[in-house]
Amino acid sequence: MPFVNVKTNTQLNKGRILKLKNAVGEAISLIPGKSEDWLMVGVDQQNIFFKGTEDPAAMIQVQIYGEATKAAMNSLTEKLTEIACECLSVKPERVYVSYMQTPDWGWNGNNF
């Protein structure tokens, strides 16, 4: 049950959003036990200032039910950074990726 939330200040259109969603859907499998089957993706265009400028930037938040190894998260960070570069025209040094792991996750009115 992963949720990946991408926030960016680059211009978004339906094609760019779908390309991003598809790429994130493939990348999530870098965390063992996670797949697009249960993935929720959010994509938001908003004002982002990083290092004092409005140059293209992205904040990618990954939330997962359970835990992942540091190695898996490192692999996913590398891939998500590549995706931001390819799909959003953001330089790698202007991408942040954060993780939240939780033992509690609700779906369909109940918790796992």
N, C-alpha and C positions, 0 to 999 in steps of 0.2 A: 504494500500500500504506500507507494511513494507519491509525494507531491513535489513538483518542481515549479518554482515561481520565478519567472524571468522578468526583470524590470530593466528597461533601457530608455535612453533618450534618443535613439535613432528612429527615423520614420518607419512606421509599420504599415504594411498592407496585407491583404488576405494571403497572397502568395508567399510572402516572407514569413508570416506567422505559421502557415502550414508546413513550410520547409523546416522551420525551427522545431515545430511540434514533432514532426517525423524523425528528425535527427535526435532529439531528446528521447523519443520513444525507443530508438535503437540503443542509445548510450546507456540507459538505465540498467540494462542487463550486465553492465560491468560490476554491479553490486550483486553478488550471488543471491539467488532467490527472488530477485526483483525483475519485473518484466512490464511491458506496455499493457498487458492484460488488466492491471490494477492501477496504472499510472494516471494521475491527474496533472495537467499542465496548465499553468496560468501565464499569460503574457500581457504585460502592461507597458504602455508608453507613458513616460512621465518626465518631469524635470529632474535631471540628475546632474549634480555638480561634483566633479572629482578632481582633486588637486587644483581647485579654483577655476576650472574651466567647464564649459559645456560640450567639449569634444565628445565624440561617441564613447559611451561607457555602458556597462551592464553589471547588475547585481543578480546573481543566480542563487536562489535559496533552495536547498534540497532537504526535504523532510521525509524520514522513513520510519516505518514501524519496525522495531527491533534494532539490531546493531549491525554495523558494517566494520570491516577491518580498515586500518589506516591505508593499507595497500590498495584496497578496492576504492576508497574515497580518493586517494591520489590519482588512480587511473581515471575515475569519473571526472575529477577536476580538470585533468589534462584534456579529456574529450570535450567537456562542456566549454572550456576556453576555446578550443578549436571551432566548435559549433558557433560560438558568439562571433568569432572572427569571420567565419564563412557566411553565416546567415544575417549578421547584423553589422558587418563592417567595423567591428570594434577591435582595436589593438589588444593583444594579450595582456599588456601591462595596465589596461583599463577595465579589467574584468575581476570582480570579486566572486567567490563561490563560498557559501556557508552551508553548514550541515546541522540538522537537528535530528537526534535519534530519540525515540520514545517507546516505552513498553506499553503505552496505552494508545489505542487508536479505535475510533468509533466508525461504524458503517451500518447503514440500514437499520438504525435505531438501537444498535447494541455495540458493546465494546468487545474487541478480541481479547 
